Amino acid sequence: MSPHGNTPIISVVSPVYGCKGCLEDLVDRVSAILLPRGESFEIILVDDASPDGAWSRICEIAATRPKVRGLRLTRNFGQHAAISAGLHHARGARVVVMDCDLQDSPDELPRLLDALKPGVEVALAQRVDRQDGALKRLGSWGFYRMLGWLTDSPHDHTTANFGAYTRKVIDTINAMPESDRFFPLLVRWTGFRTVLVPVTHGRRDHGRSSYGLRRLLRLATNVAISFSDKPLRLVVKLGFLFAMFALCVAAFSIYRYIIGDIRIAGFTSIIASICLVGSVVISSIGILGLYLGRLFNDMKKRPHFVIAEYSEHIS
């Protein structure tokens, strides 16, 4: 918590990774949009060990702009851990979470903030016309479809982190102890009333997305294991399925024995059966191991992030 200045009404949290060139433009545009509202605000830039040396630029901006605060994490903890770091240091009664690459347009901030009317705690930006490439859109669609299937709840691929949240929502999320952070699901889990606000999705002019296909698949797996027990239930169903198959095979063998049609089983069928059953057993043990690993990580109670440095304007 900063000892300088009054508590702001609005906090804008933005994780920074690979977008050093657009940070000044981001701050200028956010400031130009929020200043006419007459509400005090702060902009929190969280450097998630950005490979382009973004921290030096954040320090330069924070030194000349009193409303900007910078946090540098000791290493790359991931986007959602960086968001958590920003949320823990956000002081505003309303908090906006947005990416730093300007695809989340600052021009949409007034509409999101105004959508937080009495009784509404979350205003999510709905990207009506995404400006990403076809491969990125396909990957995002596939990720959210897989996530929805694994967690047994629908997920809209047009929404992500960009949105406005009340202090009640942020305090609830900050109190959640789990080590695996996925901000949209944490928000959904709170159950607070949510509205969707259609927004214009900007083009990426700086850097490139760090979410490739492999990383999306790994993220989907981690999220599914952290937020759902469906993989375990699928293993149980698969076990019942193989048990029924084994009973059918046994009944068929008894029938053939009764009618005198007995044949010696071939080597290929025996090996195939062993490989099939063995692969199912190993897969089941693997899934159980993943869940035990998650429990082990949560029991260690390590922090979600570690902050190396702070940067802010000192008057």
C-alpha beads as a LAMMPS data file, in Angstrom:
LAMMPS data file: protein, C-alpha beads

315 atoms
314 bonds

1 atom types
1 bond types

-500.0 500.0 xlo xhi
-500.0 500.0 ylo yhi
-500.0 500.0 zlo zhi

Masses

1 110.0

Atoms # bond

1 1 1 0.000 0.000 0.000
2 1 1 1.376 3.374 -0.976
3 1 1 1.595 6.021 1.728
4 1 1 1.390 8.823 -0.799
5 1 1 -1.837 10.484 -1.843
6 1 1 -5.460 9.810 -1.096
7 1 1 -7.211 6.541 -1.735
8 1 1 -8.292 6.487 -5.404
9 1 1 -11.816 5.705 -6.538
10 1 1 -10.721 3.745 -9.619
11 1 1 -7.772 1.368 -9.995
12 1 1 -6.612 0.156 -13.405
13 1 1 -4.510 -3.031 -13.211
14 1 1 -2.504 -4.166 -16.231
15 1 1 -0.007 -7.068 -16.338
16 1 1 2.982 -6.277 -18.543
17 1 1 4.787 -8.843 -20.680
18 1 1 6.513 -8.125 -23.985
19 1 1 4.825 -4.755 -24.637
20 1 1 7.376 -2.163 -23.552
21 1 1 6.734 0.019 -26.576
22 1 1 3.060 0.735 -25.845
23 1 1 3.173 1.463 -22.092
24 1 1 3.358 5.242 -22.404
25 1 1 0.531 5.231 -24.939
26 1 1 -1.513 3.022 -22.589
27 1 1 -1.022 5.370 -19.644
28 1 1 -1.744 8.482 -21.735
29 1 1 -4.949 7.050 -23.197
30 1 1 -6.241 5.728 -19.860
31 1 1 -5.500 9.078 -18.206
32 1 1 -7.174 11.035 -21.019
33 1 1 -10.322 8.914 -20.638
34 1 1 -10.550 8.961 -16.827
35 1 1 -9.508 12.556 -16.048
36 1 1 -12.736 14.133 -17.417
37 1 1 -14.800 11.921 -15.084
38 1 1 -13.505 13.880 -12.095
39 1 1 -12.800 10.694 -10.117
40 1 1 -9.382 9.990 -8.621
41 1 1 -7.652 6.983 -10.141
42 1 1 -4.426 5.001 -10.183
43 1 1 -2.776 2.867 -12.860
44 1 1 -0.884 -0.209 -11.655
45 1 1 1.558 -1.776 -14.117
46 1 1 2.808 -5.224 -13.085
47 1 1 6.011 -6.339 -14.786
48 1 1 5.804 -10.137 -15.044
49 1 1 9.533 -10.461 -15.799
50 1 1 8.952 -9.034 -19.280
51 1 1 11.787 -10.142 -21.620
52 1 1 12.027 -6.725 -23.329
53 1 1 13.142 -4.836 -20.203
54 1 1 9.791 -3.177 -19.594
55 1 1 10.611 -2.422 -15.946
56 1 1 12.959 0.454 -16.811
57 1 1 10.188 2.021 -18.896
58 1 1 7.666 1.543 -16.080
59 1 1 10.034 3.304 -13.664
60 1 1 10.447 6.232 -16.085
61 1 1 6.681 6.584 -16.485
62 1 1 5.970 6.265 -12.751
63 1 1 8.609 8.879 -11.925
64 1 1 6.848 11.537 -14.015
65 1 1 3.199 10.541 -13.530
66 1 1 1.850 10.566 -9.967
67 1 1 -1.069 8.309 -10.840
68 1 1 1.130 5.421 -12.065
69 1 1 2.481 2.723 -9.755
70 1 1 4.778 -0.081 -10.858
71 1 1 5.362 -3.566 -9.465
72 1 1 8.118 -5.905 -10.646
73 1 1 7.820 -9.619 -9.957
74 1 1 10.981 -11.605 -9.229
75 1 1 10.314 -13.976 -12.125
76 1 1 7.651 -14.847 -14.664
77 1 1 4.763 -16.126 -12.537
78 1 1 2.227 -15.960 -15.383
79 1 1 -0.450 -13.500 -16.442
80 1 1 -3.020 -14.448 -13.838
81 1 1 -0.529 -14.345 -10.959
82 1 1 0.521 -10.889 -12.190
83 1 1 -3.126 -9.830 -12.163
84 1 1 -3.385 -11.127 -8.583
85 1 1 -0.362 -9.016 -7.614
86 1 1 -2.014 -5.928 -9.047
87 1 1 -5.327 -6.681 -7.347
88 1 1 -3.642 -7.058 -3.950
89 1 1 -2.197 -3.548 -4.336
90 1 1 -5.240 -1.914 -5.937
91 1 1 -6.928 0.547 -3.572
92 1 1 -9.873 1.712 -5.657
93 1 1 -13.528 1.107 -4.900
94 1 1 -13.829 -0.035 -8.512
95 1 1 -11.079 -1.951 -10.292
96 1 1 -10.492 -2.371 -14.019
97 1 1 -8.351 -5.255 -15.309
98 1 1 -6.991 -4.881 -18.835
99 1 1 -4.112 -6.115 -20.996
100 1 1 -1.261 -3.730 -21.741
101 1 1 -1.125 -4.286 -25.521
102 1 1 -4.036 -1.884 -26.214
103 1 1 -6.210 -4.617 -27.670
104 1 1 -8.328 -3.876 -24.601
105 1 1 -9.219 -0.358 -25.693
106 1 1 -9.056 2.360 -22.984
107 1 1 -11.920 4.099 -24.837
108 1 1 -14.272 1.448 -23.442
109 1 1 -13.476 2.189 -19.770
110 1 1 -16.374 4.642 -19.207
111 1 1 -18.934 2.133 -20.506
112 1 1 -17.561 -0.627 -18.283
113 1 1 -17.437 1.568 -15.194
114 1 1 -20.913 2.988 -15.807
115 1 1 -22.263 -0.573 -16.117
116 1 1 -21.482 -1.129 -12.417
117 1 1 -24.889 0.105 -11.362
118 1 1 -26.442 -0.758 -7.982
119 1 1 -26.768 -4.534 -7.786
120 1 1 -24.168 -5.160 -10.519
121 1 1 -20.733 -6.200 -9.272
122 1 1 -19.001 -7.305 -12.501
123 1 1 -19.007 -5.736 -15.975
124 1 1 -17.209 -7.953 -18.488
125 1 1 -16.052 -6.669 -21.857
126 1 1 -17.496 -8.762 -24.680
127 1 1 -15.254 -8.625 -27.755
128 1 1 -17.808 -8.589 -30.567
129 1 1 -15.323 -8.469 -33.466
130 1 1 -11.934 -9.823 -32.434
131 1 1 -8.950 -8.434 -34.310
132 1 1 -6.700 -11.464 -33.732
133 1 1 -5.531 -13.779 -36.482
134 1 1 -7.559 -16.823 -37.485
135 1 1 -5.206 -19.226 -35.673
136 1 1 -5.374 -17.216 -32.426
137 1 1 -9.186 -17.031 -32.599
138 1 1 -9.402 -20.760 -33.289
139 1 1 -7.079 -21.529 -30.376
140 1 1 -9.093 -19.310 -28.027
141 1 1 -12.372 -20.881 -29.151
142 1 1 -10.979 -24.389 -28.694
143 1 1 -9.529 -23.506 -25.277
144 1 1 -12.831 -22.229 -23.911
145 1 1 -14.789 -25.124 -25.440
146 1 1 -12.441 -27.615 -23.775
147 1 1 -12.582 -25.644 -20.548
148 1 1 -16.373 -25.600 -20.615
149 1 1 -16.515 -29.355 -21.189
150 1 1 -14.021 -30.131 -18.425
151 1 1 -15.628 -27.816 -15.867
152 1 1 -19.257 -28.560 -16.870
153 1 1 -20.043 -24.867 -17.278
154 1 1 -20.309 -22.778 -20.464
155 1 1 -17.564 -20.251 -21.171
156 1 1 -17.893 -17.385 -23.611
157 1 1 -14.727 -17.117 -25.700
158 1 1 -15.529 -13.456 -26.433
159 1 1 -14.851 -12.493 -22.798
160 1 1 -11.576 -12.685 -20.886
161 1 1 -9.942 -10.564 -18.168
162 1 1 -10.991 -7.142 -19.465
163 1 1 -13.714 -5.767 -17.247
164 1 1 -14.670 -3.599 -14.283
165 1 1 -15.151 -5.051 -10.802
166 1 1 -16.379 -3.679 -7.487
167 1 1 -14.305 -3.746 -4.323
168 1 1 -16.506 -6.544 -2.967
169 1 1 -15.500 -8.810 -5.864
170 1 1 -11.801 -7.952 -5.605
171 1 1 -11.701 -8.550 -1.842
172 1 1 -13.377 -11.936 -2.345
173 1 1 -10.851 -12.980 -5.009
174 1 1 -7.904 -11.749 -2.939
175 1 1 -9.084 -13.964 -0.075
176 1 1 -8.996 -17.129 -2.207
177 1 1 -5.962 -19.206 -1.170
178 1 1 -5.501 -21.587 -4.123
179 1 1 -2.128 -21.442 -5.853
180 1 1 -3.408 -21.989 -9.410
181 1 1 -4.917 -18.671 -10.477
182 1 1 -7.234 -18.225 -13.449
183 1 1 -8.902 -14.861 -13.060
184 1 1 -12.058 -15.366 -15.191
185 1 1 -13.001 -18.569 -13.326
186 1 1 -12.317 -16.991 -9.946
187 1 1 -14.684 -14.174 -10.887
188 1 1 -17.303 -16.636 -12.138
189 1 1 -17.040 -18.705 -8.944
190 1 1 -17.917 -15.723 -6.737
191 1 1 -21.415 -15.729 -8.225
192 1 1 -21.826 -11.953 -8.158
193 1 1 -24.233 -10.436 -10.662
194 1 1 -22.487 -9.914 -13.993
195 1 1 -23.366 -7.936 -17.113
196 1 1 -21.755 -8.143 -20.555
197 1 1 -20.743 -4.936 -22.291
198 1 1 -20.038 -5.206 -26.049
199 1 1 -16.718 -3.486 -26.815
200 1 1 -14.471 -2.801 -29.776
201 1 1 -11.413 -5.049 -29.840
202 1 1 -8.219 -3.271 -30.898
203 1 1 -5.393 -4.567 -33.044
204 1 1 -2.094 -5.630 -31.491
205 1 1 0.544 -3.106 -32.534
206 1 1 3.270 -4.175 -30.086
207 1 1 4.636 -7.588 -29.186
208 1 1 2.836 -10.839 -29.762
209 1 1 0.679 -13.157 -27.722
210 1 1 2.571 -15.525 -25.412
211 1 1 -0.293 -18.051 -25.552
212 1 1 0.608 -20.634 -28.171
213 1 1 -1.282 -23.875 -28.714
214 1 1 0.916 -25.842 -26.307
215 1 1 0.573 -23.222 -23.570
216 1 1 -3.203 -23.051 -24.045
217 1 1 -3.472 -26.836 -23.691
218 1 1 -1.318 -26.784 -20.555
219 1 1 -3.385 -23.934 -19.121
220 1 1 -6.640 -25.774 -19.877
221 1 1 -5.332 -28.901 -18.128
222 1 1 -4.171 -26.974 -15.064
223 1 1 -7.434 -25.060 -14.821
224 1 1 -9.542 -28.194 -15.237
225 1 1 -7.663 -30.007 -12.480
226 1 1 -7.787 -26.964 -10.182
227 1 1 -11.454 -26.118 -10.693
228 1 1 -13.127 -29.430 -11.530
229 1 1 -13.187 -33.109 -10.554
230 1 1 -14.527 -34.187 -13.941
231 1 1 -11.300 -35.979 -15.000
232 1 1 -11.629 -38.164 -11.894
233 1 1 -15.264 -38.881 -12.694
234 1 1 -14.296 -39.794 -16.258
235 1 1 -11.769 -42.298 -14.907
236 1 1 -14.496 -43.898 -12.768
237 1 1 -16.837 -44.118 -15.756
238 1 1 -14.065 -45.611 -17.859
239 1 1 -13.472 -48.219 -15.144
240 1 1 -17.149 -49.189 -15.148
241 1 1 -17.089 -49.368 -18.950
242 1 1 -14.158 -51.790 -18.941
243 1 1 -15.784 -53.842 -16.161
244 1 1 -18.917 -54.241 -18.289
245 1 1 -16.787 -55.164 -21.294
246 1 1 -14.942 -57.795 -19.212
247 1 1 -18.260 -59.290 -18.012
248 1 1 -19.493 -59.515 -21.584
249 1 1 -16.283 -61.242 -22.675
250 1 1 -16.538 -63.669 -19.742
251 1 1 -20.176 -64.454 -20.531
252 1 1 -19.314 -65.024 -24.192
253 1 1 -16.442 -67.352 -23.218
254 1 1 -18.736 -69.391 -20.944
255 1 1 -21.286 -69.633 -23.733
256 1 1 -18.652 -70.923 -26.168
257 1 1 -17.483 -73.433 -23.548
258 1 1 -21.044 -74.737 -23.094
259 1 1 -21.614 -75.247 -26.802
260 1 1 -18.212 -76.888 -27.197
261 1 1 -16.700 -74.199 -29.393
262 1 1 -13.407 -73.788 -27.494
263 1 1 -10.420 -72.192 -29.129
264 1 1 -7.018 -71.279 -27.801
265 1 1 -6.613 -67.503 -27.561
266 1 1 -4.024 -66.078 -29.905
267 1 1 -0.863 -64.249 -28.844
268 1 1 -1.922 -61.002 -30.567
269 1 1 -5.237 -60.720 -28.728
270 1 1 -3.574 -61.379 -25.367
271 1 1 -0.883 -58.741 -25.941
272 1 1 -3.497 -56.254 -27.212
273 1 1 -5.631 -56.794 -24.087
274 1 1 -2.635 -56.343 -21.781
275 1 1 -1.587 -53.129 -23.532
276 1 1 -5.140 -51.780 -23.473
277 1 1 -5.720 -52.452 -19.785
278 1 1 -2.204 -51.285 -18.895
279 1 1 -2.637 -47.974 -20.699
280 1 1 -5.933 -47.335 -18.909
281 1 1 -4.363 -48.122 -15.514
282 1 1 -1.344 -45.890 -16.178
283 1 1 -3.563 -43.038 -17.408
284 1 1 -5.764 -43.337 -14.327
285 1 1 -2.758 -43.268 -12.015
286 1 1 -1.434 -40.263 -13.935
287 1 1 -4.654 -38.290 -13.441
288 1 1 -4.680 -39.140 -9.734
289 1 1 -1.045 -38.027 -9.579
290 1 1 -1.916 -34.649 -11.102
291 1 1 -4.571 -34.074 -8.458
292 1 1 -2.204 -35.118 -5.685
293 1 1 0.379 -32.724 -7.102
294 1 1 -2.130 -29.870 -6.951
295 1 1 -2.963 -30.754 -3.336
296 1 1 0.750 -30.828 -2.538
297 1 1 1.253 -27.358 -4.026
298 1 1 -1.715 -25.921 -2.138
299 1 1 -0.571 -27.449 1.149
300 1 1 2.795 -25.676 0.856
301 1 1 0.868 -22.365 1.006
302 1 1 3.451 -20.488 -0.999
303 1 1 2.520 -16.961 -2.166
304 1 1 1.003 -16.546 -5.613
305 1 1 3.740 -14.070 -6.547
306 1 1 6.868 -12.426 -5.145
307 1 1 7.468 -8.707 -5.668
308 1 1 11.052 -7.582 -6.232
309 1 1 10.567 -3.810 -6.566
310 1 1 8.021 -1.019 -6.368
311 1 1 8.062 2.137 -8.404
312 1 1 5.925 5.241 -7.905
313 1 1 6.081 9.020 -8.040
314 1 1 7.297 10.632 -4.827
315 1 1 6.303 14.259 -4.504

Bonds

1 1 1 2
2 1 2 3
3 1 3 4
4 1 4 5
5 1 5 6
6 1 6 7
7 1 7 8
8 1 8 9
9 1 9 10
10 1 10 11
11 1 11 12
12 1 12 13
13 1 13 14
14 1 14 15
15 1 15 16
16 1 16 17
17 1 17 18
18 1 18 19
19 1 19 20
20 1 20 21
21 1 21 22
22 1 22 23
23 1 23 24
24 1 24 25
25 1 25 26
26 1 26 27
27 1 27 28
28 1 28 29
29 1 29 30
30 1 30 31
31 1 31 32
32 1 32 33
33 1 33 34
34 1 34 35
35 1 35 36
36 1 36 37
37 1 37 38
38 1 38 39
39 1 39 40
40 1 40 41
41 1 41 42
42 1 42 43
43 1 43 44
44 1 44 45
45 1 45 46
46 1 46 47
47 1 47 48
48 1 48 49
49 1 49 50
50 1 50 51
51 1 51 52
52 1 52 53
53 1 53 54
54 1 54 55
55 1 55 56
56 1 56 57
57 1 57 58
58 1 58 59
59 1 59 60
60 1 60 61
61 1 61 62
62 1 62 63
63 1 63 64
64 1 64 65
65 1 65 66
66 1 66 67
67 1 67 68
68 1 68 69
69 1 69 70
70 1 70 71
71 1 71 72
72 1 72 73
73 1 73 74
74 1 74 75
75 1 75 76
76 1 76 77
77 1 77 78
78 1 78 79
79 1 79 80
80 1 80 81
81 1 81 82
82 1 82 83
83 1 83 84
84 1 84 85
85 1 85 86
86 1 86 87
87 1 87 88
88 1 88 89
89 1 89 90
90 1 90 91
91 1 91 92
92 1 92 93
93 1 93 94
94 1 94 95
95 1 95 96
96 1 96 97
97 1 97 98
98 1 98 99
99 1 99 100
100 1 100 101
101 1 101 102
102 1 102 103
103 1 103 104
104 1 104 105
105 1 105 106
106 1 106 107
107 1 107 108
108 1 108 109
109 1 109 110
110 1 110 111
111 1 111 112
112 1 112 113
113 1 113 114
114 1 114 115
115 1 115 116
116 1 116 117
117 1 117 118
118 1 118 119
119 1 119 120
120 1 120 121
121 1 121 122
122 1 122 123
123 1 123 124
124 1 124 125
125 1 125 126
126 1 126 127
127 1 127 128
128 1 128 129
129 1 129 130
130 1 130 131
131 1 131 132
132 1 132 133
133 1 133 134
134 1 134 135
135 1 135 136
136 1 136 137
137 1 137 138
138 1 138 139
139 1 139 140
140 1 140 141
141 1 141 142
142 1 142 143
143 1 143 144
144 1 144 145
145 1 145 146
146 1 146 147
147 1 147 148
148 1 148 149
149 1 149 150
150 1 150 151
151 1 151 152
152 1 152 153
153 1 153 154
154 1 154 155
155 1 155 156
156 1 156 157
157 1 157 158
158 1 158 159
159 1 159 160
160 1 160 161
161 1 161 162
162 1 162 163
163 1 163 164
164 1 164 165
165 1 165 166
166 1 166 167
167 1 167 168
168 1 168 169
169 1 169 170
170 1 170 171
171 1 171 172
172 1 172 173
173 1 173 174
174 1 174 175
175 1 175 176
176 1 176 177
177 1 177 178
178 1 178 179
179 1 179 180
180 1 180 181
181 1 181 182
182 1 182 183
183 1 183 184
184 1 184 185
185 1 185 186
186 1 186 187
187 1 187 188
188 1 188 189
189 1 189 190
190 1 190 191
191 1 191 192
192 1 192 193
193 1 193 194
194 1 194 195
195 1 195 196
196 1 196 197
197 1 197 198
198 1 198 199
199 1 199 200
200 1 200 201
201 1 201 202
202 1 202 203
203 1 203 204
204 1 204 205
205 1 205 206
206 1 206 207
207 1 207 208
208 1 208 209
209 1 209 210
210 1 210 211
211 1 211 212
212 1 212 213
213 1 213 214
214 1 214 215
215 1 215 216
216 1 216 217
217 1 217 218
218 1 218 219
219 1 219 220
220 1 220 221
221 1 221 222
222 1 222 223
223 1 223 224
224 1 224 225
225 1 225 226
226 1 226 227
227 1 227 228
228 1 228 229
229 1 229 230
230 1 230 231
231 1 231 232
232 1 232 233
233 1 233 234
234 1 234 235
235 1 235 236
236 1 236 237
237 1 237 238
238 1 238 239
239 1 239 240
240 1 240 241
241 1 241 242
242 1 242 243
243 1 243 244
244 1 244 245
245 1 245 246
246 1 246 247
247 1 247 248
248 1 248 249
249 1 249 250
250 1 250 251
251 1 251 252
252 1 252 253
253 1 253 254
254 1 254 255
255 1 255 256
256 1 256 257
257 1 257 258
258 1 258 259
259 1 259 260
260 1 260 261
261 1 261 262
262 1 262 263
263 1 263 264
264 1 264 265
265 1 265 266
266 1 266 267
267 1 267 268
268 1 268 269
269 1 269 270
270 1 270 271
271 1 271 272
272 1 272 273
273 1 273 274
274 1 274 275
275 1 275 276
276 1 276 277
277 1 277 278
278 1 278 279
279 1 279 280
280 1 280 281
281 1 281 282
282 1 282 283
283 1 283 284
284 1 284 285
285 1 285 286
286 1 286 287
287 1 287 288
288 1 288 289
289 1 289 290
290 1 290 291
291 1 291 292
292 1 292 293
293 1 293 294
294 1 294 295
295 1 295 296
296 1 296 297
297 1 297 298
298 1 298 299
299 1 299 300
300 1 300 301
301 1 301 302
302 1 302 303
303 1 303 304
304 1 304 305
305 1 305 306
306 1 306 307
307 1 307 308
308 1 308 309
309 1 309 310
310 1 310 311
311 1 311 312
312 1 312 313
313 1 313 314
314 1 314 315
